[in-house]
Structure formats: structure tokens, C-alpha cells
């Protein structure tokens, strides 16, 4: 068969519930802790930052959470998203493996991020909030929140990591088109930003710094709240609409995945695809291996420590038990700007610690080689982030070529690269450099983790 096979659900088949994997885990994840008392945080501790509906979802043990009608209405602008069988990529690799990808680049901003931005904007607006602040790395999350705020009449203020702000100007323009105000981070608008600039005037920034700035501004404004695009439980839960749709589409395909691969920065894209399949695996209905892929330059899962740490650089957030490189870690300004967070989702970190998910790290040259290979076969230029998952898919497909195994591989193509083409320019020109942390750098980054 030539081309690619597309598996599409009708609007009526779009899932009406999000899935909460916590309900099915063999043991619950460790709770966030108050940095002052060391005790688990309660709803009152989180109320200055989040609306109560999201706080309740964050701590929920319910298996399914209904998706509000108002959110479903916005989702229908692009959902259900398609599942493709990559026949042309299979042919290019000469592999007997069957490769599928769930494509989230059909959303209004070209990534999976609106799956959580829309409900976050809705719940905030429903509780009378008039403004949301946030951070963004590559700009996909900032674009998604700006779009979502426009749907529900909210102001949006974004701190974008300086390295990505400079590399990806069109993301800034997209955010501004949707009505957002965008600042490079670190900025001189907050105490957190000024402290960084005083010590490092040429700082390229980090998501940890940008989070500090956005949290600081939200906490100072009674009419504002903070929105996070990854990491937290409720964010990953909103993204499970991806995996729930994919399960239904695999029924249409008459196939079952043997290997599920996703890229990881904070964990939302990966969790969104993998968690519904993990539910089926824990129930004994399927048995895929599930693999998280991260940048070698920011290897929280593969080289970080599983411990309590701050989610931001200034120490304004609760302590989260997660795989972390240290909240002071400033990653190299690699082109996968969305995968440059010092920590990993506490929920995903817990699942990895239970041995339910494996993790691998890949250098960016191998990732972009896979991205180019995929683009030339399938006709979609993937965003830098999912090229990490594609690199592992290529590895697995070539292993199948060697062994003759006919494995079924599934990945989440979480966005396109139409606004990230300078990264491909660097790769195609031969200017891209692989960067891995030295043991000394890792030790230094970990030195400021709070003692427990």
C-alpha cells in the first residue's frame, strides 16, 4: 500500500471524559509538600494560583472526569484528531514494523497544548478570574493559552524563555495575534527575573525562571491566576483525550500497539497518549512496552534524581517529588525548546519509579535526522519535540528490520514545525551540535536541591 492510511473518528465519537491514571496505579504518587512546613499542601495553599475546580482535579482519585460541554464545543474545532499508518516511512526504512502516529498538529496552534489550555481557561473564567499568567519554552504552550483565553474572554500574559524568544519570533507573533502580552524571560518586570539578570545579564533563561516570573505576577494580582502547560496531574489528565481517541482508532485499524513511544519534557504529551494504554495494560488487556524519550542535553528521567525539588528557580512553588536535575539547572539552548525543563511530571516520575515506563535520552542531531526522514516520507515536518520520539521509533523499526519482527509502533506526533524551521535550517547546514551534561555539571546543578 502506498501513501498513508488515515483513521478518523466522527465528532460523535469524541471522548466525553478525561482519564485519571492515579485511580489504577498500584500505589498513589507522593503528595506535593509545603516548602515551609514540609507537610502535604492543601487546597488553600494552591488557591492563590489555581481555580478550585482544577485543584480538585489535581488531587482527585476518580478514574474519569467529565469534559464540560463548553470545552467539548471548542475541542470540536479540531478534534477528534487523526491517527495515521505511516506506510511510506515503513517503506523508506525497509522495516516489517507497522508504524502509527497520532497527529496533534491539526489544532489551531499546531500542537497538542490546547487540549489542556482550553479547560484551564474555561475553569478560570467560570470562577471569575479575568487574567492568566504563564511561561512558555518553544512557544507552543503560550500560543495555546493565548488561543484559549481568547475563547473565554481572559487576558493572557506570557513569559517566554529567552533562548526560544530569540530563536522563534513567529511564536511571539502568534501569541500576540490571539491577544497575549509576551515578555522574554528573565525579564526586569519581576523580582525573580531581576535577580537572575543581576547575576547573569546574558542569561538564555529556563522554564524554571519563567515559571517563577509568571507565578510571582499571578500571586500579586487577586484577579489573576497561573496556568501551567505540563507537569501537573490535571494537565496530564486533560491530555488523555489523545490516548482515548487512539484506542478507538486502533479498533478501527484492527491492530494493537506493541511499542508506545512519546517525547517528554514535562510529560503532558507523553502522558496524554500513554496513560489510557497503560490502563489497558494494567488491566491485562494489552501488553505494550511504553517508552519516554528525552533530550540528552536535559536528561531528567535518565540522569536526574527522584526526589523533592522546587518546580521553579526562585522556590515559589510547592516541593514536588519528581525526577529533577535541580531547580537551578540552566539547560543548553538546544532547539527542542519545549523539552528544556529541569524536572519531570511527578506523576510520570512516579510511574517510571514503579517500572511501568522506560526512559531513554537521544541527542538532537539524531532527532532531527529522524525528523527529516519522516518529513520526506510522510509530508509533515515534525516539531523539534516529537523528533525525539521519532528517533526512537526509527531505532525500533530498524531493530525489527534486523530481527524480522512485525511489531506495531505507536507514537504521538504532538505538533508541526512550521514556526520552528530555523532549527531545521541549523541541522541542514551542519551547524547543530550535540550537547550532553558532564558529571561535574550535573553534580553542580543538583547541589541546591532542598535537603529532606
Kinemage of the C-alpha trace (Angstrom):
@kinemage 1
@onewidth
@group {chain A} dominant
@subgroup {mainchain}
@vectorlist {calphas} color= white
{ca unk a 1} P 0.000 0.000 0.000
{ca unk a 2} L 1.280 3.477 -0.865
{ca unk a 3} L 0.625 6.761 0.905
{ca unk a 4} L -0.727 6.573 4.434
{ca unk a 5} L -3.905 5.198 5.924
{ca unk a 6} L -5.969 7.659 7.952
{ca unk a 7} L -8.232 6.558 10.796
{ca unk a 8} L -10.773 9.246 11.645
{ca unk a 9} L -13.479 9.306 14.303
{ca unk a 10} L -16.754 11.178 13.899
{ca unk a 11} L -17.418 14.137 16.180
{ca unk a 12} L -19.976 11.991 17.952
{ca unk a 13} L -17.212 9.541 18.870
{ca unk a 14} L -15.042 12.141 20.603
{ca unk a 15} L -14.448 11.098 24.236
{ca unk a 16} L -16.544 12.969 26.792
{ca unk a 17} L -14.363 12.084 29.804
{ca unk a 18} L -10.727 12.541 30.744
{ca unk a 19} L -8.904 9.588 32.306
{ca unk a 20} L -7.140 9.854 35.664
{ca unk a 21} L -4.431 7.182 35.790
{ca unk a 22} L -3.971 7.675 39.560
{ca unk a 23} L -7.084 5.557 40.120
{ca unk a 24} L -5.400 2.484 38.624
{ca unk a 25} L -1.830 2.719 39.921
{ca unk a 26} L -0.593 0.073 42.395
{ca unk a 27} L 0.284 2.882 44.822
{ca unk a 28} L -0.547 6.621 44.837
{ca unk a 29} L 2.071 9.224 43.913
{ca unk a 30} L 3.761 11.174 46.728
{ca unk a 31} L 1.969 14.472 47.507
{ca unk a 32} L 3.351 17.976 46.923
{ca unk a 33} L 4.816 19.454 50.117
{ca unk a 34} L 4.698 22.926 51.578
{ca unk a 35} L 8.278 24.271 51.426
{ca unk a 36} L 7.954 25.867 54.870
{ca unk a 37} L 6.253 23.136 56.897
{ca unk a 38} L 7.180 20.040 54.927
{ca unk a 39} L 3.547 18.934 55.160
{ca unk a 40} L 1.342 17.997 52.185
{ca unk a 41} L -0.162 21.089 50.593
{ca unk a 42} L -3.908 21.630 50.877
{ca unk a 43} L -6.429 23.402 48.651
{ca unk a 44} L -5.905 26.704 50.477
{ca unk a 45} L -2.186 26.609 49.656
{ca unk a 46} L -2.946 26.332 45.933
{ca unk a 47} L -5.918 28.717 45.793
{ca unk a 48} L -3.824 31.846 45.001
{ca unk a 49} L -2.621 30.154 41.808
{ca unk a 50} L -5.418 27.875 40.556
{ca unk a 51} L -9.234 27.813 40.489
{ca unk a 52} L -10.828 25.311 42.857
{ca unk a 53} L -12.113 23.093 40.034
{ca unk a 54} L -8.531 22.461 38.854
{ca unk a 55} L -7.267 21.989 42.424
{ca unk a 56} L -9.905 19.292 42.899
{ca unk a 57} L -8.806 17.603 39.670
{ca unk a 58} L -5.169 17.812 40.769
{ca unk a 59} L -5.831 15.748 43.905
{ca unk a 60} L -8.645 13.586 42.526
{ca unk a 61} L -8.649 9.811 42.789
{ca unk a 62} L -11.656 9.441 40.477
{ca unk a 63} L -10.977 7.341 37.372
{ca unk a 64} L -12.900 9.583 34.964
{ca unk a 65} L -13.674 13.324 34.977
{ca unk a 66} L -16.456 14.640 32.674
{ca unk a 67} L -15.377 17.114 29.998
{ca unk a 68} L -17.638 20.205 30.257
{ca unk a 69} L -19.872 20.889 27.266
{ca unk a 70} L -18.254 24.306 26.761
{ca unk a 71} L -14.838 22.663 26.479
{ca unk a 72} L -16.128 19.984 24.101
{ca unk a 73} L -17.543 22.736 21.895
{ca unk a 74} L -14.098 24.313 21.479
{ca unk a 75} L -12.417 20.907 21.123
{ca unk a 76} L -14.626 20.231 18.090
{ca unk a 77} L -12.731 22.923 16.162
{ca unk a 78} L -10.102 20.207 15.572
{ca unk a 79} L -10.972 17.061 17.494
{ca unk a 80} L -11.041 14.125 17.057
{ca unk a 81} L -7.526 14.279 15.635
{ca unk a 82} L -6.406 11.700 13.047
{ca unk a 83} L -4.389 8.530 13.530
{ca unk a 84} L -2.157 7.681 10.561
{ca unk a 85} L -0.460 4.463 9.452
{ca unk a 86} L 2.937 5.567 8.099
{ca unk a 87} L 3.236 3.248 5.084
{ca unk a 88} L 5.727 5.468 3.273
{ca unk a 89} L 8.014 5.739 6.302
{ca unk a 90} L 7.854 1.969 6.759
{ca unk a 91} L 8.864 1.543 3.120
{ca unk a 92} L 11.695 4.086 3.419
{ca unk a 93} L 13.071 2.211 6.436
{ca unk a 94} L 12.585 -1.201 4.837
{ca unk a 95} L 11.031 -2.446 8.068
{ca unk a 96} L 8.367 -5.089 8.663
{ca unk a 97} L 7.143 -2.976 11.606
{ca unk a 98} L 3.817 -1.177 11.336
{ca unk a 99} L 4.191 2.453 12.420
{ca unk a 100} L 1.271 4.614 13.522
{ca unk a 101} L 1.231 8.225 14.680
{ca unk a 102} L -1.476 10.232 16.398
{ca unk a 103} L -1.260 13.696 14.848
{ca unk a 104} L -1.983 16.696 17.078
{ca unk a 105} L -0.684 19.299 14.615
{ca unk a 106} L -4.255 19.822 13.347
{ca unk a 107} L -5.107 22.039 16.340
{ca unk a 108} L -5.475 25.826 15.896
{ca unk a 109} L -1.912 26.411 17.167
{ca unk a 110} L -0.373 23.306 15.602
{ca unk a 111} L 0.275 21.265 18.758
{ca unk a 112} L -1.378 19.186 21.499
{ca unk a 113} L -1.281 22.029 24.019
{ca unk a 114} L -4.858 23.360 23.548
{ca unk a 115} L -6.163 20.068 24.976
{ca unk a 116} L -5.397 21.472 28.431
{ca unk a 117} L -5.282 25.214 27.685
{ca unk a 118} L -8.984 25.239 26.780
{ca unk a 119} L -10.245 23.605 30.000
{ca unk a 120} L -7.869 25.672 32.117
{ca unk a 121} L -9.201 28.890 30.590
{ca unk a 122} L -12.783 27.667 30.968
{ca unk a 123} L -12.481 26.756 34.662
{ca unk a 124} L -10.749 30.034 35.476
{ca unk a 125} L -13.348 32.098 33.644
{ca unk a 126} L -16.147 30.159 35.369
{ca unk a 127} L -14.739 31.214 38.761
{ca unk a 128} L -14.467 34.897 37.839
{ca unk a 129} L -10.767 35.085 37.010
{ca unk a 130} L -10.021 37.766 34.414
{ca unk a 131} L -6.327 37.146 33.641
{ca unk a 132} L -3.961 34.188 33.311
{ca unk a 133} L -0.174 34.305 33.517
{ca unk a 134} L 2.105 31.566 32.285
{ca unk a 135} L 5.535 30.636 30.997
{ca unk a 136} L 6.417 29.007 27.700
{ca unk a 137} L 9.502 27.395 26.222
{ca unk a 138} L 9.189 26.837 22.491
{ca unk a 139} L 6.042 28.958 22.475
{ca unk a 140} L 3.543 26.192 21.798
{ca unk a 141} L 2.038 26.389 25.284
{ca unk a 142} L 1.946 30.183 25.241
{ca unk a 143} L 0.211 30.089 21.860
{ca unk a 144} L -2.300 27.543 23.138
{ca unk a 145} L -3.145 29.522 26.270
{ca unk a 146} L -3.439 32.751 24.277
{ca unk a 147} L -5.899 31.000 21.936
{ca unk a 148} L -7.845 29.517 24.859
{ca unk a 149} L -8.036 32.843 26.695
{ca unk a 150} L -9.449 34.428 23.548
{ca unk a 151} L -12.257 31.834 23.570
{ca unk a 152} L -13.337 32.757 27.101
{ca unk a 153} L -12.531 36.485 27.251
{ca unk a 154} L -9.470 36.360 29.501
{ca unk a 155} L -6.292 38.438 29.427
{ca unk a 156} L -3.112 36.419 28.899
{ca unk a 157} L 0.446 37.363 29.921
{ca unk a 158} L 3.316 35.094 28.895
{ca unk a 159} L 6.977 34.851 29.902
{ca unk a 160} L 8.866 33.067 27.130
{ca unk a 161} L 12.299 31.527 27.748
{ca unk a 162} L 14.806 33.947 26.227
{ca unk a 163} L 16.540 31.320 24.051
{ca unk a 164} L 13.237 30.394 22.379
{ca unk a 165} L 12.021 34.012 22.308
{ca unk a 166} L 15.048 34.829 20.148
{ca unk a 167} L 15.006 31.623 18.063
{ca unk a 168} L 11.273 31.573 17.345
{ca unk a 169} L 9.882 35.094 16.776
{ca unk a 170} L 6.811 33.843 14.944
{ca unk a 171} L 5.579 32.117 18.099
{ca unk a 172} L 5.568 35.514 19.794
{ca unk a 173} L 3.604 36.967 16.884
{ca unk a 174} L 1.064 34.134 17.087
{ca unk a 175} L 0.564 34.736 20.820
{ca unk a 176} L 0.113 38.448 20.234
{ca unk a 177} L -2.328 37.763 17.392
{ca unk a 178} L -4.507 35.839 19.857
{ca unk a 179} L -4.283 38.831 22.227
{ca unk a 180} L -1.495 37.881 24.651
{ca unk a 181} L 1.274 40.083 26.048
{ca unk a 182} L 4.667 38.375 25.736
{ca unk a 183} L 7.923 39.043 27.644
{ca unk a 184} L 11.335 37.404 27.237
{ca unk a 185} L 12.434 35.625 30.422
{ca unk a 186} L 14.351 36.502 32.518
{ca unk a 187} L 12.810 39.978 32.465
{ca unk a 188} L 13.189 43.119 34.567
{ca unk a 189} L 9.459 43.074 35.381
{ca unk a 190} L 9.688 40.721 38.383
{ca unk a 191} L 11.897 40.244 41.417
{ca unk a 192} L 12.700 36.746 40.173
{ca unk a 193} L 13.805 37.966 36.751
{ca unk a 194} L 15.809 40.875 38.083
{ca unk a 195} L 17.693 38.573 40.473
{ca unk a 196} L 18.757 36.337 37.588
{ca unk a 197} L 19.748 39.248 35.345
{ca unk a 198} L 21.821 40.812 38.111
{ca unk a 199} L 23.923 37.645 38.355
{ca unk a 200} L 23.709 36.568 34.691
{ca unk a 201} L 22.955 39.578 32.425
{ca unk a 202} L 23.153 37.417 29.289
{ca unk a 203} L 21.042 34.540 30.652
{ca unk a 204} L 19.339 32.428 27.958
{ca unk a 205} L 16.661 31.612 30.518
{ca unk a 206} L 14.948 28.408 31.557
{ca unk a 207} L 11.420 27.229 32.149
{ca unk a 208} L 12.150 27.295 35.878
{ca unk a 209} L 12.948 31.022 35.719
{ca unk a 210} L 9.936 31.776 33.527
{ca unk a 211} L 7.669 29.873 35.925
{ca unk a 212} L 8.957 31.972 38.818
{ca unk a 213} L 8.115 35.172 36.952
{ca unk a 214} L 4.622 34.046 35.946
{ca unk a 215} L 3.828 32.715 39.439
{ca unk a 216} L 5.098 35.918 41.075
{ca unk a 217} L 2.862 38.095 38.908
{ca unk a 218} L -0.218 35.899 39.402
{ca unk a 219} L 0.213 35.770 43.180
{ca unk a 220} L 0.342 39.579 43.354
{ca unk a 221} L -2.930 40.107 41.429
{ca unk a 222} L -6.227 38.970 43.066
{ca unk a 223} L -7.942 38.877 39.662
{ca unk a 224} L -5.231 36.698 38.079
{ca unk a 225} L -4.306 33.041 38.270
{ca unk a 226} L -1.444 30.974 36.898
{ca unk a 227} L -1.725 28.285 34.208
{ca unk a 228} L 0.807 25.504 33.623
{ca unk a 229} L 1.135 23.636 30.325
{ca unk a 230} L 2.657 20.405 31.595
{ca unk a 231} L 3.946 18.621 34.725
{ca unk a 232} L 0.860 18.752 36.986
{ca unk a 233} L -1.669 15.918 37.322
{ca unk a 234} L -4.654 17.822 35.947
{ca unk a 235} L -2.670 18.862 32.864
{ca unk a 236} L -1.711 15.289 32.002
{ca unk a 237} L -5.286 14.199 32.639
{ca unk a 238} L -6.676 16.743 30.141
{ca unk a 239} L -4.281 15.384 27.524
{ca unk a 240} L -5.611 11.816 27.855
{ca unk a 241} L -8.202 12.623 25.225
{ca unk a 242} L -5.321 11.820 22.813
{ca unk a 243} L -4.903 8.249 24.042
{ca unk a 244} L -8.629 7.666 24.470
{ca unk a 245} L -9.189 8.595 20.814
{ca unk a 246} L -6.214 6.481 19.744
{ca unk a 247} L -7.645 3.408 21.481
{ca unk a 248} L -10.863 3.790 19.484
{ca unk a 249} L -8.911 4.354 16.276
{ca unk a 250} L -6.865 1.201 16.811
{ca unk a 251} L -10.154 -0.674 16.989
{ca unk a 252} L -10.935 0.756 13.547
{ca unk a 253} L -7.488 -0.322 12.350
{ca unk a 254} L -7.899 -3.815 13.786
{ca unk a 255} L -4.442 -3.535 15.334
{ca unk a 256} L -2.794 -3.315 18.769
{ca unk a 257} L 0.449 -1.454 19.620
{ca unk a 258} L 3.451 -3.438 20.852
{ca unk a 259} L 5.596 -0.348 21.495
{ca unk a 260} L 4.331 3.115 22.509
{ca unk a 261} L 6.819 5.984 22.250
{ca unk a 262} L 6.453 9.616 23.264
{ca unk a 263} L 8.726 12.603 23.815
{ca unk a 264} L 8.994 14.023 27.322
{ca unk a 265} L 9.808 17.493 28.604
{ca unk a 266} L 7.326 17.958 31.415
{ca unk a 267} L 5.272 14.882 30.491
{ca unk a 268} L 1.903 16.072 29.163
{ca unk a 269} L 2.174 14.867 25.567
{ca unk a 270} L 3.582 11.525 26.660
{ca unk a 271} L 1.021 11.015 29.424
{ca unk a 272} L -1.806 12.054 27.142
{ca unk a 273} L -1.010 9.296 24.672
{ca unk a 274} L 0.304 6.610 27.012
{ca unk a 275} L -1.906 6.686 30.117
{ca unk a 276} L -5.090 5.233 28.556
{ca unk a 277} L -2.969 2.432 27.057
{ca unk a 278} L -1.294 1.934 30.448
{ca unk a 279} L -4.780 1.457 31.945
{ca unk a 280} L -5.430 -1.299 29.431
{ca unk a 281} L -2.038 -2.849 30.182
{ca unk a 282} L -2.597 -2.797 33.948
{ca unk a 283} L -5.968 -4.490 33.351
{ca unk a 284} L -4.226 -7.256 31.373
{ca unk a 285} L -5.967 -6.493 28.079
{ca unk a 286} L -2.816 -5.489 26.149
{ca unk a 287} L 0.919 -5.680 26.890
{ca unk a 288} L 2.875 -2.947 25.074
{ca unk a 289} L 6.244 -1.654 26.181
{ca unk a 290} L 5.941 2.087 26.882
{ca unk a 291} L 8.925 4.353 26.321
{ca unk a 292} L 9.569 8.012 27.211
{ca unk a 293} L 12.241 9.820 25.158
{ca unk a 294} L 14.019 12.983 26.337
{ca unk a 295} L 16.924 15.179 25.122
{ca unk a 296} L 20.428 14.094 26.118
{ca unk a 297} L 21.046 17.755 26.982
{ca unk a 298} L 18.219 17.816 29.560
{ca unk a 299} L 18.006 14.216 30.835
{ca unk a 300} L 15.825 14.426 33.955
{ca unk a 301} L 14.417 10.883 33.705
{ca unk a 302} L 17.631 9.137 32.701
{ca unk a 303} L 20.197 11.060 34.770
{ca unk a 304} L 18.236 13.134 37.263
{ca unk a 305} L 17.444 12.194 40.859
{ca unk a 306} L 13.974 11.163 42.013
{ca unk a 307} L 13.486 13.476 44.974
{ca unk a 308} L 11.577 16.516 46.222
{ca unk a 309} L 12.525 19.757 44.489
{ca unk a 310} L 11.013 23.105 43.589
{ca unk a 311} L 9.167 23.371 40.296
{ca unk a 312} L 10.702 26.797 39.669
{ca unk a 313} L 14.058 28.527 40.083
{ca unk a 314} L 13.070 31.060 42.760
{ca unk a 315} L 11.483 28.451 45.045
{ca unk a 316} L 7.962 29.904 44.908
{ca unk a 317} L 6.202 26.609 44.147
{ca unk a 318} L 5.455 23.647 46.423
{ca unk a 319} L 8.053 20.884 46.622
{ca unk a 320} L 7.311 18.176 44.063
{ca unk a 321} L 8.714 14.644 44.146
{ca unk a 322} L 9.996 14.194 40.629
{ca unk a 323} L 12.992 13.268 38.546
{ca unk a 324} L 14.973 16.510 38.621
{ca unk a 325} L 18.282 17.997 37.518
{ca unk a 326} L 17.984 20.692 40.207
{ca unk a 327} L 15.806 23.784 40.079
{ca unk a 328} L 18.841 25.994 39.357
{ca unk a 329} L 19.696 23.950 36.245
{ca unk a 330} L 20.012 26.100 33.114
{ca unk a 331} L 19.853 23.801 30.092
{ca unk a 332} L 21.832 24.338 26.944
{ca unk a 333} L 19.706 26.323 24.431
{ca unk a 334} L 19.030 23.302 22.229
{ca unk a 335} L 16.433 23.603 19.501
{ca unk a 336} L 13.858 21.429 21.265
{ca unk a 337} L 12.852 24.449 23.328
{ca unk a 338} L 9.809 22.688 24.750
{ca unk a 339} L 11.908 19.912 26.310
{ca unk a 340} L 14.147 22.063 28.488
{ca unk a 341} L 12.529 21.782 31.913
{ca unk a 342} L 14.701 20.813 34.880
{ca unk a 343} L 12.142 18.353 36.237
{ca unk a 344} L 9.620 15.801 35.067
{ca unk a 345} L 5.944 15.409 35.882
{ca unk a 346} L 5.672 13.989 39.430
{ca unk a 347} L 3.008 11.570 38.205
{ca unk a 348} L 5.142 10.325 35.311
{ca unk a 349} L 8.204 10.219 37.573
{ca unk a 350} L 6.260 8.019 39.990
{ca unk a 351} L 5.147 5.720 37.171
{ca unk a 352} L 8.743 5.403 35.948
{ca unk a 353} L 9.869 4.635 39.514
{ca unk a 354} L 7.293 1.809 39.606
{ca unk a 355} L 8.882 0.301 36.489
{ca unk a 356} L 5.768 0.784 34.340
{ca unk a 357} L 7.506 3.035 31.781
{ca unk a 358} L 11.059 3.023 30.399
{ca unk a 359} L 13.105 6.128 29.571
{ca unk a 360} L 15.832 6.859 27.006
{ca unk a 361} L 17.750 10.019 26.040
{ca unk a 362} L 18.671 10.998 22.468
{ca unk a 363} L 20.977 13.677 21.016
{ca unk a 364} L 19.441 16.380 18.863
{ca unk a 365} L 21.294 15.522 15.635
{ca unk a 366} L 19.794 12.021 15.659
{ca unk a 367} L 16.400 13.558 16.417
{ca unk a 368} L 16.498 15.987 13.507
{ca unk a 369} L 17.762 13.249 11.196
{ca unk a 370} L 14.630 11.302 12.102
{ca unk a 371} L 12.520 14.431 11.627
{ca unk a 372} L 13.877 14.988 8.117
{ca unk a 373} L 13.428 11.322 7.271
{ca unk a 374} L 9.826 11.469 8.477
{ca unk a 375} L 9.094 14.715 6.590
{ca unk a 376} L 10.417 13.359 3.300
{ca unk a 377} L 8.353 10.179 3.640
{ca unk a 378} L 5.135 11.394 5.275
{ca unk a 379} L 4.941 15.028 4.138
{ca unk a 380} L 4.709 16.561 7.628
{ca unk a 381} L 7.638 18.482 9.106
{ca unk a 382} L 7.503 17.482 12.792
{ca unk a 383} L 8.117 19.942 15.596
{ca unk a 384} L 11.531 19.543 17.263
{ca unk a 385} L 9.978 17.950 20.355
{ca unk a 386} L 8.402 14.859 18.716
{ca unk a 387} L 11.538 14.229 16.661
{ca unk a 388} L 12.855 12.659 19.882
{ca unk a 389} L 10.067 10.092 19.807
{ca unk a 390} L 10.535 9.638 16.058
{ca unk a 391} L 14.238 8.910 16.585
{ca unk a 392} L 13.327 6.083 18.953
{ca unk a 393} L 10.650 4.865 16.522
{ca unk a 394} L 13.290 4.695 13.783
{ca unk a 395} L 15.606 2.777 16.119
{ca unk a 396} L 12.828 0.302 16.935
{ca unk a 397} L 11.794 -0.073 13.283
{ca unk a 398} L 15.397 -0.797 12.255
{ca unk a 399} L 15.696 -3.363 15.054
{ca unk a 400} L 12.625 -5.029 13.573
{ca unk a 401} L 14.326 -4.961 10.182
{ca unk a 402} L 17.269 -6.865 11.639
{ca unk a 403} L 15.176 -9.420 13.515
{ca unk a 404} L 12.226 -9.712 11.136
{ca unk a 405} L 9.748 -8.910 13.916
{ca unk a 406} L 6.472 -7.334 12.788
{ca unk a 407} L 5.969 -5.064 15.783
{ca unk a 408} L 3.309 -2.367 15.886
{ca unk a 409} L 4.786 1.006 16.915
{ca unk a 410} L 2.667 3.963 18.040
{ca unk a 411} L 3.877 7.489 18.661
{ca unk a 412} L 2.370 10.908 19.299
{ca unk a 413} L 3.292 13.467 16.669
{ca unk a 414} L 2.424 16.312 19.007
{ca unk a 415} L 2.874 19.164 16.532
{ca unk a 416} L 4.276 20.503 13.273
{ca unk a 417} L 7.369 22.688 12.804
{ca unk a 418} L 6.008 25.441 10.584
{ca unk a 419} L 7.118 28.017 13.169
{ca unk a 420} L 10.274 26.111 14.156
{ca unk a 421} L 12.058 25.934 10.807
{ca unk a 422} L 15.236 27.738 11.987
{ca unk a 423} L 16.001 24.558 13.922
{ca unk a 424} L 15.879 22.553 10.697
{ca unk a 425} L 17.991 25.218 8.989
{ca unk a 426} L 20.685 24.680 11.616
{ca unk a 427} L 20.565 20.914 11.174
{ca unk a 428} L 20.573 21.005 7.364
{ca unk a 429} L 23.520 23.442 7.382
{ca unk a 430} L 25.517 21.084 9.586
{ca unk a 431} L 25.683 23.642 12.404
{ca unk a 432} L 23.794 21.645 15.024
{ca unk a 433} L 25.927 20.422 17.922
{ca unk a 434} L 25.031 17.596 20.291
{ca unk a 435} L 25.369 18.510 23.916
{ca unk a 436} L 25.415 16.179 26.903
{ca unk a 437} L 25.783 17.113 30.543
{ca unk a 438} L 29.079 16.264 32.183
{ca unk a 439} L 29.030 14.581 35.589
{ca unk a 440} L 30.515 17.760 37.077
{ca unk a 441} L 27.744 19.935 35.608
{ca unk a 442} L 25.120 17.513 36.862
{ca unk a 443} L 26.607 17.495 40.359
{ca unk a 444} L 26.664 21.295 40.434
{ca unk a 445} L 23.069 21.533 39.238
{ca unk a 446} L 21.921 19.090 41.917
{ca unk a 447} L 23.736 20.858 44.751
{ca unk a 448} L 20.865 23.215 45.579
{ca unk a 449} L 18.103 20.630 45.874
{ca unk a 450} L 16.354 21.069 49.245
{ca unk a 451} L 17.572 18.624 51.884
{ca unk a 452} L 14.984 16.101 53.045
